[in-house]
């Protein structure tokens, strides 16, 4: 009986150490994924504006659907065409993006 209690105490101590470390690793991984996606979106905006004749975007606030981001060209260039949208994890990560006419991009994540 004493051995069972000792094993239980050891398991409790190990759990109290391991659980916070696991949470920290998960949070760090999500931060890295958010940063990678932000860089990908910024590069895609730069490429799209380089091909644009007008060189401006239609401003968009707090969007996850990147098909809504377009240039002011006629016909407009669409940001989603410059991204592999299957790899985008904005909804999963809870991030939204804001785009200014000049091409500045901001990312908001919880």
C-alpha positions in Angstrom: 0.0 0.0 0.0 2.8 2.4 0.8 4.5 1.6 -2.5 1.2 2.6 -4.3 1.1 5.9 -2.5 4.7 6.6 -3.3 4.1 5.9 -7.0 1.0 8.1 -6.9 3.1 11.0 -5.4 5.9 10.6 -7.9 3.3 10.6 -10.8 1.7 13.7 -9.4 5.0 15.5 -9.1 6.0 14.5 -12.7 2.6 15.6 -14.0 2.9 19.0 -12.3 6.2 19.5 -14.1 5.3 18.1 -17.5 1.9 19.7 -18.1 3.1 23.3 -18.0 6.0 22.4 -20.3 3.7 20.7 -22.8 1.4 23.8 -22.8 4.4 26.0 -23.3 5.6 23.9 -26.3 2.1 24.1 -27.9 1.9 27.9 -27.4 5.4 28.3 -28.9 4.4 26.2 -31.9 1.2 28.2 -32.5 3.3 31.5 -32.2 5.7 30.1 -34.9 2.8 29.1 -37.1 1.2 32.5 -36.8 4.5 34.2 -37.6 5.1 32.0 -40.6 1.7 32.6 -42.0 2.0 36.4 -41.5 5.3 36.4 -43.5 3.6 34.3 -46.2 0.7 36.8 -46.5 3.1 39.8 -46.6 5.2 38.2 -49.3 2.1 37.4 -51.3 0.8 41.0 -51.0 4.2 42.3 -52.2 4.2 40.0 -55.2 0.6 40.9 -56.1 1.3 44.6 -55.9 4.4 44.2 -58.0 2.2 42.7 -60.8 -0.5 45.3 -60.3 -0.7 48.3 -62.6 -2.4 50.5 -60.1 -0.2 49.3 -57.1 -3.0 49.7 -54.5 -5.4 47.5 -52.6 -9.0 47.8 -51.7 -8.7 48.3 -48.0 -10.1 45.4 -45.9 -10.5 45.2 -42.1 -10.3 42.0 -40.0 -10.7 39.3 -42.6 -9.9 35.6 -42.5 -11.0 34.9 -46.1 -8.1 36.2 -48.2 -10.2 35.9 -51.4 -11.7 39.3 -50.3 -8.3 41.0 -50.6 -8.1 42.6 -54.1 -6.2 45.3 -55.9 -7.9 48.3 -57.4 -7.0 47.1 -60.9 -9.7 46.4 -63.4 -10.1 43.4 -63.3 -8.6 43.2 -59.8 -5.9 40.8 -58.8 -6.9 38.5 -55.9 -4.6 37.7 -53.0 -5.7 34.1 -52.7 -4.3 33.5 -56.2 -0.8 34.3 -54.8 -1.2 31.9 -51.8 -1.7 28.2 -51.4 -4.9 28.6 -49.5 -5.0 24.9 -48.5 -1.9 25.7 -46.3 -3.4 28.8 -44.7 -4.5 28.2 -41.1 -5.9 31.6 -40.2 -9.3 30.2 -39.1 -7.6 27.4 -37.1 -5.2 29.8 -35.5 -7.9 32.4 -34.9 -6.0 35.1 -36.8 -7.5 37.9 -38.9 -5.8 40.3 -41.2 -6.2 44.0 -42.0 -5.0 45.4 -45.3 -4.4 49.1 -46.2 -4.6 50.6 -49.6 -0.8 50.9 -49.6 -0.3 47.2 -48.9 0.4 47.3 -45.2 -0.7 44.1 -43.5 -1.5 43.6 -39.8 -2.3 40.3 -38.1 -4.5 40.0 -35.1 -4.5 36.7 -33.1 -6.1 35.9 -29.8 
